[in-house]
Amino acid sequence: MLPVRSRRLLLFALPATLVGVALAESTLQVTGYSPPIGQVSTREAWSAPQGSIWAFSTQSDLASPNNGLAQAAVSRDVIPGHESIHNPSFLNDGYYGNGSSWIGTGPDSWLKIDLGQTVLVSNVRFGRDRIGHFDDRDPGRFQIFLATSDDVYENGNDQNDQGEYRPVFDSESTGFSGQISGSQTLLATFPATEARYLKIVVGSDGAAIDEVEVWPAAEGSVATAVEPPPEADACATAPCGEFTLCTDLPGSLTTAAGRSCACATGYTDAGDGQCLPTQPVVWKMAADSRSTSTYNAMRSIASTWSQKTSGRVSAKTYSWDQLGSESAVVAKLRLGQVDAAFLTTAGLSQLSADLLVLNIPGLVRTHEERQELLTKLGPALEDALQQRGYVVLAWSELAPMHVFSTTARPTMSTLQQAKFGATGPNGWKELLVSWGLKPTVLGATDLMPGLSTGVIDALPWTTSSVYSYQAYSKVPYMSDLVWSTLDQALVIRSAAWTAVPSEWRSQLSYIAQGFSAKIPSGAAEEATVLPKLRAKGVQVVPFTDTAAWYTTLDASYSTNVRGRLVSAAVFDEARAILASFRAAPPTP
């Protein structure tokens, strides 16, 4: 479940009465775009490809204001600073291309279109950039909702949407990967439904759409009511709370009408239509207390889980230090003595070696490259973890790693002369040696003693770790070279995760993702800590041989990384993703 990734789950819960009808009959396919009119041009004051636009025929498009009825689209948010090419009103203005598009600013952004009349709707089409210049900012999981009324139709307002809009399509039910390739157009088809208002919720952070088209239902289609189903019994309309923990959950017994107030064996009627597990689920969860933001996020997740499930799901929280170390936490996860934990890439790679690909030094060099790799490769890495019995609930980025040293090391030759300390898997030492380093591979708890005794005099570390361990007096020189990026993920044992009702998991995941998203990004955290290190006497040393260093690292990957530290298939895919990203024009 990635914060920059397409699987972020949405706020709307899908009522069981509609899941069985509408979603079961929904399809998603790639189709061609509508007939273009004229040639590709550009927005005023913009050049191609950022400002490219292409008019198309809106003759059959119910969403186009050209028909004299539909209104300009509105949205929850829009990326700031580029209003002349990214604007919610461009979502149905009759132009394809990046120069006439909308980009959201976070996960679960929404857009709405007032069709201006109540009509039968059965399909919706949209794409990222039908001209084909940009192949990024994919939608992730998306859901389509329809309504016959919307009390306030304006940008940023969705106050009463949950009572007005009904779901008719969920891309997750079709197996959609969350990604659109190049100029593709997605066509979502569902049973014909009477509606005036359309709403699309996109899961990815910063998704982009150039145009949304709504086609009329085929002649003779039978309408599916968008209003709520008739009341089956007293609990059919019972209040359910923010996360809809209602009788459409596995703990309830359903009638022919679809709902019932009776609870199945193993579940207790908590009132208000809620069937909750009789025996509360209590998980043990751990995080690094030296990362204050991560540790606080863990505690907030645990308390919110308990609050939103009436205490039926809770977590006891621990720090790594209480359990020994990150490696000790991983060992306890394997034994079932810990159920969930925030783990860095080092810990994650102990569960699945391919996770190390995210942080191979020199492979990922910037925050943007890290986001691209995690977005594109993250699903495969999560699947690998799931095959080993672990579910990823949320990702977050830690501060980048730099080389800290007892003396200034501004060049490759001075770096290669260091008594270099590092932690890593088997084969790590050979990789470092291939770069001309003189490494001593130590356990994480041995780094500080190694510095104190002079066994090592340089090591890659984050600014936060140097500050937390008060190591700034021992290694007062920091290279500005980014040694590697560093990620972490909140993982939970599959056996523990499946102990709660399946429909609860999306909401528990959403809570975890929400608090994980509040953990400062790597750059933000470093910007906060670095002044503190400077105040302690740490000097930042410019590294003058960056290009030569990356060339040296790159030459060693095929021998010492590919097929050795990371599987050949995963490494090759990572290299291809990064090469494509570096070659692409910058996204506005």
C-alpha positions as CSV (number, residue, x, y, z in Angstrom):
1,M,0.0,0.0,0.0
2,L,2.0,2.9,-1.2
3,P,1.8,6.6,-0.2
4,V,3.3,7.6,-3.7
5,R,1.7,4.3,-5.0
6,S,-1.7,3.6,-6.6
7,R,-3.2,1.3,-4.0
8,R,-4.2,4.0,-1.5
9,L,-7.7,3.1,-0.3
10,L,-10.6,5.5,-0.5
11,L,-12.9,7.0,2.0
12,F,-16.1,5.8,0.5
13,A,-17.3,2.3,1.6
14,L,-19.2,0.3,-1.0
15,P,-22.6,-0.9,0.2
16,A,-23.1,-4.6,-0.2
17,T,-26.4,-4.1,-2.0
18,L,-24.6,-2.3,-4.8
19,V,-21.4,-4.4,-4.8
20,G,-23.4,-7.4,-5.8
21,V,-25.2,-5.7,-8.7
22,A,-23.3,-2.8,-10.2
23,L,-19.7,-3.8,-9.6
24,A,-20.1,-7.4,-10.6
25,E,-21.3,-6.2,-14.0
26,S,-18.6,-3.5,-14.4
27,T,-15.8,-3.7,-17.0
28,L,-12.7,-1.6,-17.7
29,Q,-10.9,-1.6,-21.0
30,V,-8.4,0.5,-23.0
31,T,-10.0,2.2,-25.9
32,G,-9.2,4.9,-28.5
33,Y,-9.7,8.6,-28.0
34,S,-12.5,10.6,-29.6
35,P,-12.0,12.0,-33.1
36,P,-9.6,15.0,-33.0
37,I,-10.4,18.3,-34.6
38,G,-7.4,20.0,-36.3
39,Q,-3.8,19.8,-35.2
40,V,-2.0,19.8,-31.9
41,S,-1.3,23.3,-30.7
42,T,-0.1,24.9,-27.4
43,R,-1.5,27.1,-24.7
44,E,-0.5,30.8,-24.8
45,A,2.9,31.4,-23.2
46,W,3.6,27.7,-23.1
47,S,5.6,25.4,-25.4
48,A,5.4,21.7,-26.2
49,P,5.1,19.3,-24.5
50,Q,4.0,21.0,-21.3
51,G,1.5,23.3,-23.0
52,S,0.3,20.9,-25.8
53,I,-3.5,20.8,-26.4
54,W,-5.6,19.0,-29.0
55,A,-9.3,19.7,-29.6
56,F,-11.6,16.7,-30.1
57,S,-15.2,16.2,-31.1
58,T,-17.6,16.5,-28.1
59,Q,-20.7,15.7,-30.1
60,S,-21.7,12.7,-28.0
61,D,-20.1,13.8,-24.8
62,L,-22.6,14.4,-22.0
63,A,-19.9,16.0,-19.9
64,S,-19.1,18.8,-22.4
65,P,-20.5,22.3,-21.6
66,N,-20.7,22.7,-25.4
67,N,-24.0,20.9,-25.3
68,G,-25.4,23.9,-23.4
69,L,-26.3,21.9,-20.2
70,A,-23.2,20.5,-18.5
71,Q,-21.1,22.7,-16.2
72,A,-17.4,23.1,-15.9
73,A,-15.9,20.5,-13.6
74,V,-14.9,21.1,-10.0
75,S,-12.4,19.3,-7.8
76,R,-11.2,18.8,-4.3
77,D,-7.9,20.4,-5.0
78,V,-5.5,21.3,-7.8
79,I,-1.7,21.6,-8.1
80,P,-0.8,25.2,-7.4
81,G,1.3,27.5,-9.6
82,H,0.2,26.2,-13.0
83,E,-3.4,27.4,-13.2
84,S,-3.1,28.3,-16.9
85,I,-2.6,24.6,-17.9
86,H,-3.8,22.6,-14.8
87,N,-7.3,23.5,-13.7
88,P,-10.4,21.6,-12.8
89,S,-12.4,23.4,-15.5
90,F,-10.1,21.8,-18.1
91,L,-11.4,18.3,-17.1
92,N,-14.3,18.7,-19.6
93,D,-13.3,21.6,-21.8
94,G,-13.0,19.6,-25.1
95,Y,-9.1,19.5,-25.2
96,Y,-6.7,16.6,-24.7
97,G,-3.1,17.1,-23.6
98,N,-1.1,18.2,-20.6
99,G,-1.7,21.8,-21.5
100,S,-5.4,21.4,-20.7
101,S,-5.5,19.1,-17.7
102,W,-6.0,18.8,-14.0
103,I,-3.5,17.5,-11.4
104,G,-4.5,16.8,-7.8
105,T,-2.4,17.5,-4.8
106,G,-2.7,14.4,-2.8
107,P,-4.2,10.9,-2.5
108,D,-7.9,10.4,-2.8
109,S,-8.5,13.6,-4.7
110,W,-11.9,13.9,-6.4
111,L,-13.5,15.6,-9.3
112,K,-17.2,16.3,-10.1
113,I,-19.1,17.2,-13.2
114,D,-22.6,18.5,-13.3
115,L,-24.1,17.1,-16.5
116,G,-26.9,19.7,-16.3
117,Q,-29.7,17.1,-16.8
118,T,-30.7,13.7,-15.5
119,V,-29.7,11.1,-18.0
120,L,-28.9,7.4,-18.3
121,V,-25.2,7.0,-17.8
122,S,-23.3,3.7,-18.4
123,N,-19.7,4.6,-19.2
124,V,-17.0,7.1,-18.4
125,R,-13.7,7.7,-20.3
126,F,-10.6,9.5,-19.3
127,G,-6.8,9.6,-19.8
128,R,-3.7,11.2,-18.5
129,D,-2.3,12.7,-21.8
130,R,-4.0,11.6,-25.0
131,I,-1.3,13.4,-27.0
132,G,1.2,11.0,-25.5
133,H,4.0,13.3,-24.2
134,F,3.6,12.3,-20.6
135,D,3.4,8.9,-19.0
136,D,3.3,9.6,-15.3
137,R,0.9,10.7,-12.5
138,D,-1.3,7.6,-12.9
139,P,-4.7,7.4,-11.2
140,G,-4.1,4.4,-9.1
141,R,-7.3,2.8,-7.9
142,F,-10.3,4.9,-8.9
143,Q,-14.0,4.8,-8.1
144,I,-16.9,6.4,-9.9
145,F,-20.0,7.7,-8.1
146,L,-23.3,9.1,-9.5
147,A,-26.0,11.2,-8.0
148,T,-29.2,12.8,-9.0
149,S,-28.7,15.8,-6.7
150,D,-25.7,17.7,-5.1
151,D,-26.6,20.4,-2.6
152,V,-23.3,22.3,-3.1
153,Y,-21.5,21.9,-6.4
154,E,-18.3,23.9,-6.0
155,N,-14.5,23.3,-5.7
156,G,-13.5,21.8,-2.5
157,N,-17.0,21.0,-1.2
158,D,-18.0,17.4,-0.5
159,Q,-19.7,17.8,2.8
160,N,-22.8,15.8,2.1
161,D,-21.5,13.6,-0.8
162,Q,-21.7,10.4,1.2
163,G,-25.4,10.6,1.4
164,E,-25.9,11.9,-2.1
165,Y,-23.6,9.9,-4.3
166,R,-23.7,6.1,-4.9
167,P,-20.9,3.9,-6.2
168,V,-21.2,2.3,-9.6
169,F,-17.7,1.4,-10.5
170,D,-14.5,0.4,-8.6
171,S,-11.4,-0.2,-10.6
172,E,-10.1,-2.6,-7.9
173,S,-12.9,-5.1,-8.8
174,T,-11.5,-5.2,-12.4
175,G,-7.9,-6.0,-11.4
176,F,-6.7,-2.6,-12.7
177,S,-3.0,-2.1,-12.0
178,G,-3.6,1.6,-11.3
179,Q,-1.4,2.7,-14.2
180,I,-2.2,4.2,-17.6
181,S,0.4,3.8,-20.3
182,G,1.2,6.7,-22.6
183,S,-1.8,8.0,-24.5
184,Q,-4.2,5.3,-23.4
185,T,-7.8,6.1,-22.7
186,L,-9.6,4.1,-20.0
187,L,-13.3,3.2,-20.6
188,A,-15.2,2.2,-17.5
189,T,-18.5,0.5,-18.2
190,F,-21.3,-0.2,-15.7
191,P,-25.1,-0.8,-15.6
192,A,-27.1,2.1,-17.0
193,T,-27.9,4.5,-14.1
194,E,-30.0,7.7,-13.9
195,A,-27.8,10.5,-12.8
196,R,-27.0,14.2,-13.2
197,Y,-23.8,14.4,-11.2
198,L,-20.6,12.4,-11.8
199,K,-17.8,12.0,-9.2
200,I,-14.5,10.3,-9.7
201,V,-12.1,9.7,-6.7
202,V,-8.5,8.8,-7.7
203,G,-6.3,7.1,-5.2
204,S,-2.8,8.2,-6.3
205,D,-1.0,11.2,-4.9
206,G,-0.9,13.9,-7.5
207,A,-2.8,12.1,-10.3
208,A,-3.4,13.8,-13.6
209,I,-6.3,13.7,-16.0
210,D,-6.5,15.6,-19.3
211,E,-10.2,15.0,-20.0
212,V,-13.3,13.2,-18.7
213,E,-15.9,12.1,-21.2
214,V,-19.4,10.7,-20.4
215,W,-21.2,8.8,-23.0
216,P,-25.0,8.1,-23.0
217,A,-26.2,4.6,-22.3
218,A,-27.2,2.5,-25.2
219,E,-30.7,2.9,-26.5
220,G,-33.1,0.5,-24.7
221,S,-30.9,0.3,-21.5
222,V,-32.8,-0.3,-18.3
223,A,-32.0,2.2,-15.5
224,T,-30.4,1.1,-12.2
225,A,-31.8,3.3,-9.4
226,V,-29.1,5.5,-7.8
227,E,-31.2,6.1,-4.7
228,P,-30.6,4.0,-1.6
229,P,-32.4,0.5,-1.6
230,P,-35.7,0.1,0.2
231,E,-35.4,-0.3,4.0
232,A,-35.1,-4.0,4.8
233,D,-35.5,-3.6,8.5
234,A,-34.8,-1.2,11.4
235,C,-31.0,-1.6,11.1
236,A,-30.9,-1.0,7.4
237,T,-30.5,2.7,7.9
238,A,-28.9,2.7,11.3
239,P,-26.1,5.2,11.9
240,C,-22.7,3.5,11.3
241,G,-20.1,6.1,12.2
242,E,-17.3,7.5,10.1
243,F,-16.0,4.2,8.8
244,T,-19.3,2.3,8.1
245,L,-18.6,-0.6,10.4
246,C,-22.1,-2.0,9.7
247,T,-24.1,-5.1,9.0
248,D,-22.6,-5.6,5.6
249,L,-19.5,-6.9,7.3
250,P,-18.6,-10.6,7.6
251,G,-19.8,-10.7,11.2
252,S,-23.5,-10.2,10.3
253,L,-26.2,-12.6,9.1
254,T,-27.9,-11.3,5.9
255,T,-31.5,-11.6,4.8
256,A,-32.8,-11.7,1.2
257,A,-33.0,-8.0,1.5
258,G,-29.3,-7.9,2.1
259,R,-29.1,-6.7,5.7
260,S,-30.0,-7.9,9.2
261,C,-29.4,-6.9,12.7
262,A,-28.5,-10.4,13.8
263,C,-24.8,-11.2,14.4
264,A,-23.1,-14.4,13.5
265,T,-21.3,-16.7,15.9
266,G,-18.1,-15.1,17.1
267,Y,-19.5,-11.5,16.7
268,T,-21.3,-9.3,19.2
269,D,-24.1,-6.9,18.5
270,A,-22.7,-3.5,19.7
271,G,-25.8,-1.6,18.6
272,D,-26.3,0.8,15.7
273,G,-26.1,-2.1,13.3
274,Q,-22.5,-3.0,14.2
275,C,-21.4,-6.7,14.5
276,L,-18.0,-6.7,16.2
277,P,-15.7,-9.6,17.0
278,T,-16.5,-11.0,20.4
279,Q,-12.8,-11.4,21.2
280,P,-10.8,-8.2,20.7
281,V,-7.8,-8.3,18.4
282,V,-4.6,-7.0,20.1
283,W,-1.5,-6.6,18.0
284,K,2.1,-5.9,19.1
285,M,3.7,-3.1,17.0
286,A,7.2,-1.7,17.0
287,A,9.0,1.4,15.7
288,D,12.3,3.2,16.1
289,S,11.9,5.6,19.0
290,R,14.9,7.6,17.8
291,S,12.8,8.6,14.8
292,T,10.3,10.7,16.8
293,S,7.9,11.3,13.9
294,T,7.7,7.6,13.1
295,Y,7.3,6.6,16.7
296,N,4.5,9.1,17.2
297,A,2.8,8.0,14.0
298,M,2.8,4.4,15.3
299,R,1.2,5.5,18.6
300,S,-1.4,7.6,16.7
301,I,-2.3,4.7,14.4
302,A,-2.7,2.3,17.4
303,S,-5.0,4.7,19.3
304,T,-7.1,5.5,16.2
305,W,-7.6,1.9,15.4
306,S,-8.9,1.3,18.9
307,Q,-11.2,4.3,18.7
308,K,-12.7,3.6,15.3
309,T,-13.4,-0.1,16.1
310,S,-14.8,0.5,19.6
311,G,-11.7,-1.2,21.1
312,R,-12.1,-4.4,19.0
313,V,-8.8,-3.8,17.3
314,S,-5.9,-2.3,19.2
315,A,-2.1,-2.4,19.4
316,K,0.5,-2.4,22.1
317,T,3.4,-0.3,21.0
318,Y,7.1,-0.9,21.6
319,S,10.4,0.8,20.6
320,W,13.1,-1.1,18.8
321,D,15.3,-0.6,21.9
322,Q,12.8,-2.4,24.1
323,L,13.0,-5.4,21.7
324,G,16.8,-5.3,21.1
325,S,17.3,-3.8,17.6
326,E,15.7,-3.7,14.1
327,S,17.1,-7.2,13.4
328,A,15.6,-8.4,16.6
329,V,12.2,-7.0,15.6
330,V,12.5,-8.8,12.3
331,A,13.2,-12.1,14.1
332,K,10.3,-11.6,16.4
333,L,8.0,-10.9,13.4
334,R,9.0,-14.2,11.9
335,L,8.3,-16.0,15.2
336,G,4.9,-14.2,15.6
337,Q,6.1,-12.5,18.8
338,V,5.6,-9.1,17.1
339,D,2.7,-8.5,14.7
340,A,3.5,-5.3,13.0
341,A,6.5,-2.9,12.7
342,F,7.9,0.1,10.9
343,L,11.0,-1.3,9.2
344,T,13.7,0.4,7.2
345,T,14.8,-1.1,3.9
346,A,17.5,-2.9,5.8
347,G,14.9,-4.7,7.9
348,L,12.6,-5.3,5.0
349,S,15.3,-6.9,2.9
350,Q,15.7,-9.5,5.7
351,L,12.1,-10.5,4.9
352,S,12.5,-10.3,1.1
353,A,16.0,-9.6,-0.3
354,D,14.7,-7.7,-3.4
355,L,13.5,-4.8,-1.2
356,L,17.2,-3.8,-1.0
357,V,16.9,-2.5,-4.6
358,L,15.2,0.6,-3.2
359,N,18.4,1.8,-1.5
360,I,21.4,0.4,-3.4
361,P,23.9,3.3,-3.3
362,G,24.0,5.3,-6.5
363,L,21.1,3.5,-8.1
364,V,18.6,6.0,-6.8
365,R,20.0,9.5,-6.5
366,T,17.2,11.9,-5.8
367,H,13.9,12.2,-4.0
368,E,12.0,12.2,-7.3
369,E,13.8,9.1,-8.5
370,R,12.9,7.4,-5.3
371,Q,9.2,8.3,-5.8
372,E,9.2,7.0,-9.4
373,L,10.9,3.7,-8.5
374,L,8.6,3.1,-5.5
375,T,5.5,3.9,-7.6
376,K,6.4,1.7,-10.5
377,L,8.2,-1.2,-8.7
378,G,6.4,-1.0,-5.4
379,P,3.5,-3.4,-6.3
380,A,5.9,-6.2,-7.2
381,L,8.0,-5.7,-4.0
382,E,4.8,-5.7,-1.9
383,D,3.7,-8.9,-3.6
384,A,7.0,-10.5,-2.8
385,L,6.5,-9.6,0.8
386,Q,3.0,-10.9,0.8
387,Q,4.2,-14.3,-0.6
388,R,6.4,-14.5,2.5
389,G,3.5,-13.7,4.9
390,Y,3.7,-9.9,5.3
391,V,1.3,-7.1,4.2
392,V,2.5,-3.6,3.6
393,L,0.1,-1.0,5.2
394,A,2.0,2.2,4.4
395,W,5.3,3.6,3.0
396,S,7.3,6.6,4.1
397,E,10.6,8.2,3.3
398,L,13.5,8.6,5.7
399,A,16.3,11.1,5.4
400,P,18.9,10.4,2.7
401,M,22.2,8.9,3.8
402,H,25.5,10.8,3.7
403,V,29.1,9.7,4.5
404,F,30.1,11.0,7.9
405,S,33.8,10.9,8.7
406,T,36.5,11.9,11.3
407,T,38.2,14.0,8.6
408,A,37.0,15.8,5.4
409,R,36.8,13.5,2.4
410,P,35.9,15.6,-0.6
411,T,37.2,13.2,-3.4
412,M,37.0,9.6,-4.4
413,S,40.6,9.0,-3.4
414,T,40.1,10.3,0.1
415,L,36.9,8.3,0.5
416,Q,38.7,5.2,-0.6
417,Q,41.4,5.7,2.0
418,A,38.8,5.6,4.9
419,K,38.3,2.7,7.3
420,F,34.8,2.5,6.1
421,G,32.1,1.0,8.3
422,A,28.8,-0.3,7.0
423,T,25.9,-2.6,7.7
424,G,24.5,-4.9,5.1
425,P,23.7,-8.4,3.9
426,N,26.0,-11.1,2.7
427,G,27.9,-9.9,-0.3
428,W,27.8,-6.3,0.8
429,K,31.5,-6.2,1.6
430,E,32.5,-7.4,-1.9
431,L,30.3,-4.7,-3.4
432,L,32.1,-2.0,-1.3
433,V,35.5,-3.4,-2.2
434,S,34.6,-3.2,-5.9
435,W,34.2,0.6,-5.4
436,G,37.7,0.8,-4.0
437,L,36.6,1.1,-0.4
438,K,38.3,-0.6,2.6
439,P,35.1,-1.8,4.4
440,T,34.4,-3.3,7.8
441,V,30.9,-4.7,7.9
442,L,29.4,-4.4,11.3
443,G,26.1,-4.9,13.1
444,A,24.0,-1.8,13.6
445,T,24.7,-1.8,17.3
446,D,28.5,-2.0,16.7
447,L,28.9,1.2,14.7
448,M,29.3,3.5,17.6
449,P,31.8,1.3,19.4
450,G,33.7,0.9,16.1
451,L,34.0,4.7,15.9
452,S,35.1,5.0,19.5
453,T,37.8,2.3,19.2
454,G,39.0,3.5,15.8
455,V,38.1,0.3,14.0
456,I,36.2,2.6,11.5
457,D,36.5,6.3,10.8
458,A,33.8,6.8,8.2
459,L,30.3,5.5,7.6
460,P,27.1,6.2,5.8
461,W,24.4,7.5,8.1
462,T,21.4,9.8,8.2
463,T,21.6,13.2,9.8
464,S,18.9,12.1,12.3
465,S,20.9,9.0,13.4
466,V,24.1,11.1,13.9
467,Y,22.1,13.5,16.0
468,S,20.2,10.9,18.0
469,Y,23.3,8.9,18.8
470,Q,25.2,12.1,19.6
471,A,27.9,11.0,17.2
472,Y,28.6,14.4,15.8
473,S,31.8,14.8,18.0
474,K,33.2,11.6,16.5
475,V,32.3,12.2,12.9
476,P,32.2,16.0,12.5
477,Y,32.5,16.0,8.7
478,M,29.5,15.2,6.4
479,S,29.8,14.7,2.6
480,D,27.1,16.4,0.6
481,L,27.1,13.4,-1.7
482,V,23.9,11.4,-1.3
483,W,25.1,7.9,-0.5
484,S,21.6,6.4,-0.9
485,T,18.0,7.2,-0.2
486,L,16.3,5.4,2.7
487,D,12.7,4.1,2.9
488,Q,10.6,2.5,5.6
489,A,7.3,0.6,5.6
490,L,4.7,-0.4,8.1
491,V,4.3,-4.1,7.7
492,I,2.0,-6.6,9.4
493,R,2.0,-10.4,9.5
494,S,-0.7,-11.7,7.1
495,A,-1.9,-14.1,9.9
496,A,-2.6,-11.1,12.2
497,W,-4.1,-9.0,9.4
498,T,-6.7,-11.7,8.4
499,A,-7.8,-11.9,12.0
500,V,-10.0,-8.9,11.4
501,P,-13.0,-8.7,9.1
502,S,-12.0,-8.1,5.5
503,E,-14.1,-4.9,5.1
504,W,-12.4,-3.4,8.1
505,R,-8.9,-3.8,6.6
506,S,-9.3,-1.0,4.1
507,Q,-10.2,1.5,6.8
508,L,-7.4,0.3,9.1
509,S,-5.0,0.7,6.1
510,Y,-6.4,4.1,5.5
511,I,-5.7,5.2,9.0
512,A,-2.2,3.8,8.8
513,Q,-1.5,5.6,5.5
514,G,-2.9,8.8,6.8
515,F,-0.6,9.0,9.9
516,S,2.4,7.7,7.9
517,A,1.8,10.5,5.4
518,K,2.4,13.0,8.2
519,I,5.9,11.7,8.7
520,P,8.2,14.4,7.3
521,S,9.8,13.6,3.9
522,G,13.5,12.8,3.9
523,A,14.4,16.3,2.6
524,A,12.2,18.0,5.2
525,E,13.6,15.9,8.1
526,E,17.2,16.6,7.0
527,A,16.5,20.3,6.6
528,T,15.3,20.3,10.3
529,V,18.2,18.3,11.7
530,L,21.1,19.7,9.7
531,P,21.1,23.1,11.4
532,K,21.3,21.3,14.8
533,L,24.3,19.3,13.6
534,R,26.0,22.5,12.3
535,A,25.4,24.0,15.7
536,K,27.3,21.0,17.1
537,G,30.2,21.7,14.9
538,V,29.5,19.4,11.9
539,Q,30.8,20.7,8.6
540,V,29.3,19.9,5.2
541,V,32.0,19.0,2.7
542,P,31.3,19.3,-1.0
543,F,32.1,16.1,-2.9
544,T,33.9,17.0,-6.1
545,D,34.0,13.6,-7.9
546,T,30.3,12.8,-8.0
547,A,30.2,11.8,-11.7
548,A,33.2,9.6,-11.4
549,W,31.8,8.0,-8.3
550,Y,28.5,7.1,-10.0
551,T,30.4,5.7,-12.9
552,T,32.4,3.5,-10.6
553,L,29.3,2.3,-8.8
554,D,27.4,1.7,-12.1
555,A,30.1,-0.5,-13.5
556,S,30.0,-2.9,-10.5
557,Y,26.2,-3.5,-10.4
558,S,26.1,-6.3,-13.0
559,T,28.7,-8.3,-11.1
560,N,28.0,-7.5,-7.5
561,V,24.3,-6.6,-7.3
562,R,22.3,-8.1,-10.1
563,G,21.5,-11.7,-9.3
564,R,23.5,-11.5,-6.1
565,L,22.1,-9.0,-3.7
566,V,18.9,-8.5,-5.7
567,S,17.3,-10.8,-8.2
568,A,18.1,-10.2,-11.9
569,A,14.5,-9.6,-12.9
570,V,13.9,-7.0,-10.2
571,F,17.2,-5.2,-10.7
572,D,16.7,-5.0,-14.5
573,E,13.2,-3.6,-14.0
574,A,14.5,-1.0,-11.6
575,R,17.3,0.1,-14.0
576,A,14.8,0.4,-16.8
577,I,12.4,2.5,-14.7
578,L,15.1,4.9,-13.6
579,A,16.6,5.1,-17.1
580,S,13.2,6.0,-18.6
581,F,12.6,8.6,-15.9
582,R,15.9,10.3,-16.4
583,A,15.4,10.5,-20.1
584,A,11.8,11.9,-19.9
585,P,11.2,15.6,-20.1
586,P,10.4,17.2,-16.7
587,T,6.8,17.2,-15.6
588,P,5.5,20.7,-15.0
